[in-house]
Amino acid sequence: MRKEAGSFATPNAARYLQQLCKHFAHKVDVRYDDTRGEADLPPGLAILTATPEALRVEISAADEQGLELARHIIDDHLGRFAFREAFTGMGWQPLAE
């Protein structure tokens, strides 16, 4: 299983976490509260964490193609919700497997 993490510095992390989880819940299983969420995205699990300073997302997938899809899902949806903040992407970094 491959894993990556991305972070978006924003004072609105908790709001975006809830928006993403509510939106994803229309199609996949989601569990969340005010500061943590898990979404069973098609490529693999996404774990979202909100702090007062940032939204952090960890994604996992079986292969690079799955990671690419998971990055796209998160970046595309967050871009719609965070358009006022000129969001351009999470800046994904590999995590140790």
C-alpha positions in Angstrom: 0.0 0.0 0.0 1.4 3.4 -1.0 0.7 6.5 1.1 1.0 10.2 0.7 0.1 13.3 2.8 -0.8 16.8 1.8 -1.3 20.0 3.8 -3.2 23.2 3.2 -2.5 26.1 5.5 -5.9 27.7 6.3 -7.8 29.0 9.3 -10.9 27.2 7.8 -9.6 23.6 8.0 -12.5 22.3 10.2 -15.0 23.8 7.8 -13.4 22.3 4.8 -13.0 18.9 6.5 -16.8 18.8 7.2 -17.6 20.0 3.7 -15.5 17.4 2.1 -16.8 14.6 4.3 -20.4 15.6 3.8 -19.9 15.7 0.1 -18.0 12.4 -0.1 -20.8 10.7 2.1 -23.1 10.9 -1.0 -21.0 8.2 -2.7 -18.7 6.5 -0.1 -18.6 5.5 3.5 -17.4 8.4 5.7 -16.9 8.9 9.4 -16.0 12.3 10.8 -16.3 14.8 13.7 -15.1 18.4 14.0 -11.4 17.7 13.6 -11.0 14.3 12.0 -12.5 12.4 9.1 -12.1 9.2 7.2 -13.5 8.6 3.7 -13.3 5.3 1.9 -12.4 6.7 -1.5 -12.3 4.3 -4.5 -8.5 4.2 -4.5 -8.2 3.8 -0.7 -8.7 5.4 2.7 -8.3 9.2 3.1 -7.8 10.5 6.6 -8.4 14.2 7.1 -7.3 16.1 10.1 -8.1 19.8 10.9 -6.1 22.0 13.2 -6.5 25.8 13.8 -3.7 26.3 11.2 -4.1 23.7 8.5 -6.0 20.8 6.9 -3.9 17.7 6.5 -5.0 14.7 4.4 -3.3 11.3 4.2 -4.3 9.1 1.3 -3.5 5.5 0.5 -3.8 3.4 -2.6 -2.5 0.1 -4.0 -0.4 1.8 -6.7 0.7 5.1 -8.2 -2.4 5.3 -10.4 -4.6 5.0 -7.3 -2.6 7.7 -5.6 -3.0 10.0 -8.6 -6.7 9.5 -8.6 -6.9 10.1 -4.8 -4.8 13.3 -5.1 -7.1 14.5 -7.9 -10.3 13.7 -5.9 -9.0 15.7 -2.9 -7.5 18.6 -4.8 -10.4 19.0 -7.2 -13.1 19.0 -4.4 -11.1 21.2 -2.0 -10.4 23.6 -4.9 -14.2 24.1 -5.2 -14.7 24.7 -1.5 -11.6 26.8 -0.9 -11.8 29.0 -4.1 -11.8 32.2 -2.0 -8.4 31.2 -0.7 -6.9 30.6 -4.2 -6.2 26.9 -3.4 -4.0 25.3 -6.0 -3.2 21.9 -4.5 -2.1 20.1 -1.4 1.6 19.7 -2.1 1.6 16.0 -1.7 4.6 14.1 -0.1 5.2 10.4 0.1 4.9 8.7 3.5 6.8 5.7 4.7 4.9 2.5 3.8 
